[in-house]
């Protein structure tokens, strides 16, 4: 992920919405900071992706740099040489030509990165097979680069809506446990637990939907 050009605007919107939620405490402050950082996340701009063939070390270095904000800890790796070779071995990623990776390889790896965290290699392959078969390495007017461009535009347009949905879930978890007979520490603990449960259920439902769509296509 990279920093969006609308980072400041989105962060300010998230901050304003949280300020009007009526919740207080350390969790509230942490949530404001998280939303401000999440609002700056975006796909890597197509213009930032080199249009030259790269060796695998150059690919991993580029991805580590561009996807740094998506790492949980500084020591985490985005995509390693072993991972990339494994994707090629399992035919998720087309093989490099003379050990060099094209711009289409990098575009595909960026997309794979987002899927690999919650889908199996088998499912990722099923998603990408028809796309790479038709658009990877294509010299037609609409190719892999154009597919990626459209995806970036689509996701960027939904950025504010995603932040608003997170704020709504956060507010719901705050309100649900706001008036229980418990210490402030326990209330905050339950509010955080409730928020995590709402997020987890959201991920669960969306993952199920993705798997159903994959199965329907096979």
C-alpha positions as CSV (number, residue, x, y, z in Angstrom):
1,X,0.0,0.0,0.0
2,X,1.1,3.5,-0.6
3,X,0.1,6.9,0.6
4,X,-2.9,8.3,-1.2
5,X,-2.8,11.9,-2.5
6,X,-6.0,12.5,-0.5
7,X,-4.3,11.4,2.8
8,X,-4.9,14.6,4.7
9,X,-8.4,15.1,3.6
10,X,-9.4,11.5,4.4
11,X,-7.6,11.6,7.8
12,X,-9.4,14.8,8.7
13,X,-12.8,13.3,7.8
14,X,-12.1,10.3,10.0
15,X,-11.0,12.5,12.9
16,X,-14.1,14.7,12.7
17,X,-16.5,11.8,12.6
18,X,-14.8,10.2,15.6
19,X,-14.8,13.5,17.5
20,X,-18.6,13.6,17.2
21,X,-19.1,10.0,18.4
22,X,-19.3,10.9,22.1
23,X,-16.8,8.3,23.3
24,X,-13.7,9.0,25.4
25,X,-10.6,7.3,26.8
26,X,-7.4,5.7,25.5
27,X,-9.2,3.4,23.0
28,X,-10.9,6.5,21.4
29,X,-7.5,8.2,21.0
30,X,-6.0,5.0,19.6
31,X,-8.9,4.6,17.2
32,X,-8.4,8.1,15.9
33,X,-4.8,7.4,15.2
34,X,-5.6,4.1,13.5
35,X,-8.3,5.6,11.2
36,X,-5.9,8.5,10.3
37,X,-3.3,6.0,9.2
38,X,-5.7,3.6,7.5
39,X,-7.2,6.5,5.5
40,X,-3.7,7.0,4.0
41,X,-3.6,3.4,2.7
42,X,-4.1,2.8,-1.0
43,X,-2.9,0.5,-3.8
44,X,0.5,1.3,-5.2
45,X,-0.1,3.9,-8.0
46,X,0.4,2.4,-11.5
47,X,2.7,5.2,-12.3
48,X,5.1,4.1,-9.6
49,X,5.6,0.6,-11.0
50,X,8.7,0.4,-13.2
51,X,8.1,-0.4,-16.8
52,X,11.4,-2.4,-17.1
53,X,12.2,-6.0,-16.4
54,X,13.6,-6.7,-12.9
55,X,15.5,-9.5,-11.2
56,X,13.7,-11.1,-8.3
57,X,15.9,-9.2,-5.7
58,X,14.8,-5.9,-7.3
59,X,11.2,-7.0,-7.2
60,X,11.3,-7.9,-3.5
61,X,13.1,-4.7,-2.7
62,X,10.5,-2.6,-4.6
63,X,7.6,-4.3,-2.9
64,X,9.2,-4.1,0.6
65,X,9.5,-0.4,0.1
66,X,6.1,0.3,-1.5
67,X,4.2,-1.9,0.8
68,X,6.1,-0.9,4.0
69,X,3.0,0.7,5.6
70,X,1.1,-2.6,5.3
71,X,3.6,-4.5,7.5
72,X,2.5,-5.3,11.0
73,X,6.1,-5.0,12.3
74,X,9.2,-3.5,10.7
75,X,10.7,-7.0,10.6
76,X,7.8,-8.5,8.5
77,X,8.5,-9.2,4.9
78,X,5.9,-8.4,2.2
79,X,6.8,-11.0,-0.4
80,X,10.0,-13.0,-0.2
81,X,11.9,-14.8,-3.0
82,X,10.7,-18.1,-1.6
83,X,7.0,-16.9,-1.8
84,X,7.4,-15.6,-5.3
85,X,9.1,-18.8,-6.5
86,X,6.3,-20.8,-4.8
87,X,3.6,-18.8,-6.7
88,X,5.4,-19.5,-9.9
89,X,5.7,-23.2,-9.1
90,X,2.0,-23.4,-8.3
91,X,1.2,-21.5,-11.5
92,X,-0.4,-18.6,-9.6
93,X,2.2,-16.3,-11.2
94,X,3.4,-16.7,-14.8
95,X,7.1,-17.7,-15.0
96,X,9.7,-15.0,-15.4
97,X,11.6,-14.8,-18.7
98,X,15.3,-15.4,-18.4
99,X,15.0,-14.8,-14.6
100,X,13.5,-11.4,-15.1
101,X,10.1,-10.1,-14.1
102,X,8.0,-7.7,-16.1
103,X,5.7,-4.9,-15.0
104,X,2.8,-7.3,-15.4
105,X,4.6,-9.7,-12.9
106,X,4.9,-6.8,-10.4
107,X,1.2,-5.8,-10.9
108,X,0.1,-9.4,-10.3
109,X,2.3,-9.8,-7.2
110,X,0.8,-6.6,-5.7
111,X,-2.7,-8.1,-6.1
112,X,-1.6,-11.5,-4.8
113,X,-0.2,-9.8,-1.7
114,X,-3.6,-8.6,-0.6
115,X,-5.3,-12.0,-1.3
116,X,-2.6,-14.3,0.3
117,X,-3.5,-13.2,3.8
118,X,-6.9,-14.7,3.9
119,X,-7.2,-17.1,0.9
120,X,-5.5,-20.4,0.0
121,X,-3.1,-20.6,-2.9
122,X,-5.7,-22.7,-4.7
123,X,-8.3,-20.0,-4.4
124,X,-5.9,-17.2,-5.4
125,X,-5.0,-19.3,-8.5
126,X,-8.6,-19.7,-9.3
127,X,-9.2,-16.0,-9.1
128,X,-6.1,-15.0,-11.2
129,X,-6.2,-17.8,-13.9
130,X,-8.7,-16.1,-16.2
131,X,-7.2,-12.7,-15.7
132,X,-3.6,-13.6,-16.4
133,X,-4.6,-15.9,-19.3
134,X,-6.4,-13.0,-21.0
135,X,-4.5,-9.9,-20.0
136,X,-1.0,-10.8,-18.7
137,X,1.6,-9.9,-21.3
138,X,-1.1,-8.8,-23.7
139,X,-0.3,-6.1,-26.3
140,X,-4.0,-5.3,-26.9
141,X,-5.3,-1.8,-26.1
142,X,-6.8,-3.2,-22.8
143,X,-4.1,-5.1,-20.9
144,X,-3.0,-6.1,-17.4
145,X,-1.8,-2.5,-16.7
146,X,-5.3,-1.2,-17.6
147,X,-6.9,-3.8,-15.3
148,X,-4.8,-2.6,-12.4
149,X,-5.5,1.0,-13.2
150,X,-9.2,0.5,-13.0
151,X,-8.9,-1.5,-9.8
152,X,-6.9,1.3,-8.2
153,X,-9.5,3.9,-9.3
154,X,-12.4,1.7,-8.0
155,X,-10.8,1.1,-4.6
156,X,-9.7,4.7,-4.1
157,X,-13.2,5.9,-4.8
158,X,-14.5,3.6,-2.0
159,X,-11.8,4.8,0.6
160,X,-14.1,7.3,2.4
161,X,-17.0,4.8,2.5
162,X,-14.7,2.2,4.1
163,X,-13.6,4.6,6.8
164,X,-17.2,5.6,7.5
165,X,-18.1,1.9,7.9
166,X,-15.3,1.4,10.4
167,X,-16.4,4.4,12.3
168,X,-20.0,3.1,12.4
169,X,-18.9,-0.3,13.7
170,X,-16.7,1.5,16.3
171,X,-19.6,3.7,17.5
172,X,-21.9,0.6,17.8
173,X,-19.4,-1.2,20.0
174,X,-18.9,1.9,22.1
175,X,-22.7,2.3,22.6
176,X,-23.4,-1.4,23.2
177,X,-21.2,-1.6,26.4
178,X,-21.4,2.1,27.5
179,X,-23.9,1.7,30.3
180,X,-23.0,-1.7,31.8
181,X,-22.3,-1.9,35.5
182,X,-18.5,-2.4,35.4
183,X,-15.3,-0.5,36.0
184,X,-14.1,1.9,33.3
185,X,-11.3,-0.5,32.5
186,X,-13.7,-3.4,32.0
187,X,-16.0,-1.2,29.9
188,X,-13.1,-0.3,27.6
189,X,-12.0,-3.9,27.4
190,X,-15.5,-5.1,26.4
191,X,-15.9,-2.2,23.9
192,X,-12.6,-3.2,22.2
193,X,-13.7,-6.9,22.2
194,X,-17.0,-6.0,20.7
195,X,-15.4,-3.9,18.0
196,X,-13.0,-6.8,17.2
197,X,-15.9,-9.2,17.0
198,X,-17.8,-7.0,14.6
199,X,-14.7,-6.7,12.3
200,X,-14.1,-10.4,12.5
201,X,-17.7,-11.2,11.5
202,X,-17.4,-8.8,8.6
203,X,-14.2,-10.5,7.4
204,X,-15.9,-13.9,7.9
205,X,-18.9,-13.0,5.7
206,X,-16.9,-11.4,3.0
207,X,-14.5,-14.3,2.9
208,X,-17.4,-16.7,2.5
209,X,-18.8,-14.6,-0.3
210,X,-15.5,-14.6,-2.1
211,X,-15.2,-18.4,-1.8
212,X,-18.8,-18.8,-3.1
213,X,-18.0,-16.6,-6.1
214,X,-14.8,-18.7,-6.8
215,X,-16.8,-22.0,-6.6
216,X,-19.5,-20.6,-8.9
217,X,-16.8,-19.7,-11.5
218,X,-15.3,-23.2,-11.4
